[in-house]
Amino acid sequence: SGSVILAGQPVEKLSDGRLAEIRNQFIGFVFQSFHLLPDLDAQGNVELPLIYRGVGAKERRRRARAALEAVGLAERCHHRPSQLSGGEQQRVAIARALVGEPTLILADEPTGALDSKTGKTVMAIFQRLNRERGLTIIQVTHEREIALHGRRVVHLKDGMIEKIEMVAEPLVAAEEAEPGPAPVA
């Protein structure tokens, strides 16, 4: 038993509306299946969360471009998802999670649909974001090697925490095509 504190507030006491506001403001989501809108280009997909926040068009474009640059895809900003590889689509999804400047990223099997080389690129991006921006990244994975890129592995069984493992020396993933530094959007 325990409680979850989000943005300094216990979640069980928050209204659905307030929870939605907190999710929008503090959390970026990355999904296994990308969830990109096929009719929007990469930049449009990354801008989408900012539209919900009421951010003006010029500022949306600037922040989306910075987020795409952070994942090494600025030059692919006008490509639609169908014109991008699976790894590029996942990096667009990461950029979309970053554009709102979250303090936490929740990633559900972010490497599950990727080959091992591309998966390591995603892990390198996450490690760089953690190191340079101080982002907390919580990811769900069934792959032990992917889990060992983090400093802490929480093992779940039947929805309950079975054990918490501290990783003394996390695996270090090197980015193949070294994206630039993680600019603050």
C-alpha positions as CSV (number, residue, x, y, z in Angstrom):
1,S,0.0,0.0,0.0
2,G,1.2,3.5,-0.6
3,S,0.3,6.7,-2.4
4,V,1.4,8.4,-5.6
5,I,2.4,12.1,-5.3
6,L,2.4,14.0,-8.6
7,A,3.3,17.7,-8.7
8,G,3.4,17.7,-4.9
9,Q,-0.2,16.4,-4.7
10,P,-1.6,13.0,-3.8
11,V,-3.3,11.7,-7.0
12,E,-6.2,10.0,-5.2
13,K,-7.5,13.4,-4.1
14,L,-7.4,15.1,-7.5
15,S,-10.3,15.5,-9.9
16,D,-10.0,14.0,-13.4
17,G,-9.6,17.5,-14.8
18,R,-6.8,18.4,-12.5
19,L,-5.1,15.0,-13.3
20,A,-5.3,15.8,-17.0
21,E,-3.8,19.2,-16.4
22,I,-0.9,17.7,-14.5
23,R,-0.3,15.0,-17.1
24,N,-0.3,17.7,-19.8
25,Q,2.1,19.9,-17.9
26,F,4.6,17.5,-16.3
27,I,4.5,14.2,-18.2
28,G,5.6,13.2,-21.7
29,F,4.4,9.9,-23.0
30,V,6.2,7.5,-25.5
31,F,4.4,4.5,-26.8
32,Q,5.6,1.3,-28.4
33,S,3.4,1.8,-31.5
34,F,4.4,5.5,-31.8
35,H,0.8,6.9,-32.2
36,L,1.7,9.4,-34.8
37,L,-1.1,11.0,-36.9
38,P,-0.5,9.9,-40.5
39,D,-1.8,13.1,-42.1
40,L,0.6,15.3,-40.2
41,D,4.3,15.6,-40.9
42,A,6.9,15.1,-38.1
43,Q,6.8,18.7,-37.0
44,G,3.0,18.7,-36.9
45,N,3.0,15.6,-34.8
46,V,5.4,17.1,-32.4
47,E,3.5,20.4,-32.2
48,L,0.2,18.7,-31.3
49,P,0.5,18.7,-27.5
50,L,1.3,22.4,-27.6
51,I,-1.9,23.1,-29.5
52,Y,-3.8,21.6,-26.5
53,R,-1.9,24.0,-24.3
54,G,-2.9,27.0,-26.4
55,V,0.7,27.8,-27.4
56,G,0.9,30.2,-30.4
57,A,2.0,29.0,-33.8
58,K,5.4,30.6,-33.9
59,E,6.4,29.3,-30.5
60,R,5.0,25.9,-31.4
61,R,7.2,25.7,-34.5
62,R,10.2,26.8,-32.6
63,R,9.8,24.3,-29.8
64,A,8.9,21.5,-32.1
65,R,12.0,22.1,-34.2
66,A,14.2,22.2,-31.0
67,A,12.6,18.9,-29.9
68,L,13.2,17.3,-33.3
69,E,16.8,18.6,-33.2
70,A,17.3,17.0,-29.8
71,V,16.5,13.6,-31.3
72,G,18.5,14.2,-34.5
73,L,15.6,14.6,-36.8
74,A,15.4,18.3,-37.6
75,E,16.1,17.6,-41.3
76,R,13.2,15.2,-41.5
77,C,10.6,17.6,-40.0
78,H,8.5,17.8,-43.2
79,H,8.2,14.0,-43.7
80,R,5.0,12.1,-42.8
81,P,5.2,9.0,-40.7
82,S,4.9,6.8,-43.8
83,Q,8.1,8.3,-45.1
84,L,10.1,7.6,-41.9
85,S,11.6,4.4,-40.6
86,G,10.4,2.8,-37.4
87,G,13.3,4.2,-35.5
88,E,12.7,7.7,-36.9
89,Q,9.0,7.4,-36.0
90,Q,9.9,6.5,-32.5
91,R,12.3,9.5,-32.3
92,V,9.5,11.7,-33.5
93,A,7.3,10.3,-30.7
94,I,10.1,11.1,-28.2
95,A,10.3,14.6,-29.6
96,R,6.5,14.9,-29.1
97,A,7.0,13.8,-25.5
98,L,9.8,16.4,-25.0
99,V,8.1,19.4,-26.6
100,G,6.1,20.2,-23.5
101,E,9.2,20.3,-21.4
102,P,8.1,17.6,-19.0
103,T,9.9,16.6,-15.8
104,L,8.9,12.9,-16.3
105,I,8.7,10.7,-19.4
106,L,6.7,7.5,-19.2
107,A,7.8,5.1,-22.0
108,D,5.8,2.0,-22.7
109,E,8.0,-0.6,-24.5
110,P,9.8,2.2,-26.4
111,T,12.1,-0.2,-28.1
112,G,9.7,-3.1,-28.5
113,A,9.0,-2.5,-32.2
114,L,12.6,-1.6,-33.1
115,D,15.7,-3.6,-34.1
116,S,18.4,-3.8,-31.4
117,K,20.6,-1.1,-33.1
118,T,17.8,1.4,-33.2
119,G,16.7,0.4,-29.7
120,K,20.2,1.3,-28.5
121,T,19.8,4.7,-30.2
122,V,16.6,5.3,-28.3
123,M,18.3,4.3,-25.0
124,A,21.2,6.7,-25.8
125,I,18.7,9.5,-26.4
126,F,17.0,8.7,-23.0
127,Q,20.3,8.6,-21.2
128,R,21.4,11.9,-22.7
129,L,18.1,13.6,-21.8
130,N,18.5,12.3,-18.2
131,R,22.1,13.5,-18.0
132,E,21.7,16.9,-19.7
133,R,18.2,17.9,-18.7
134,G,17.7,15.9,-15.5
135,L,14.6,14.2,-16.9
136,T,13.2,11.2,-15.0
137,I,12.4,8.4,-17.5
138,I,10.3,5.5,-16.4
139,Q,10.0,2.8,-19.0
140,V,8.3,-0.5,-19.2
141,T,10.2,-3.2,-20.9
142,H,10.4,-7.0,-21.0
143,E,14.1,-6.9,-22.2
144,R,16.6,-7.1,-19.3
145,E,19.3,-5.5,-21.5
146,I,17.2,-2.5,-22.1
147,A,16.3,-2.2,-18.4
148,L,20.0,-2.2,-17.5
149,H,20.5,1.1,-19.2
150,G,18.8,2.7,-16.2
151,R,20.0,3.2,-12.7
152,R,17.1,1.4,-11.1
153,V,15.0,-1.6,-12.2
154,V,11.7,-2.2,-10.5
155,H,10.5,-5.8,-11.1
156,L,6.7,-6.3,-11.1
157,K,4.8,-9.5,-10.8
158,D,1.0,-9.6,-11.1
159,G,0.9,-5.8,-10.7
160,M,2.9,-5.8,-7.5
161,I,6.5,-4.7,-6.9
162,E,8.5,-7.9,-6.5
163,K,11.9,-6.2,-6.0
164,I,13.9,-3.1,-6.7
165,E,17.3,-3.5,-8.2
166,M,19.9,-0.7,-8.1
167,V,22.2,-0.9,-11.1
168,A,25.7,0.0,-10.1
169,E,27.0,0.5,-13.6
170,P,24.1,1.1,-16.1
171,L,24.8,0.1,-19.7
172,V,25.9,3.0,-21.8
173,A,24.2,3.3,-25.2
174,A,26.2,5.2,-27.8
175,E,24.1,7.1,-30.4
176,E,25.0,6.0,-34.0
177,A,24.1,9.3,-35.6
178,E,25.1,11.6,-32.8
179,P,22.2,14.0,-32.5
180,G,23.2,17.4,-31.2
181,P,22.9,18.4,-27.5
182,A,19.5,18.3,-26.0
183,P,18.5,21.9,-26.4
184,V,15.9,23.4,-24.0
185,A,12.8,24.0,-26.1
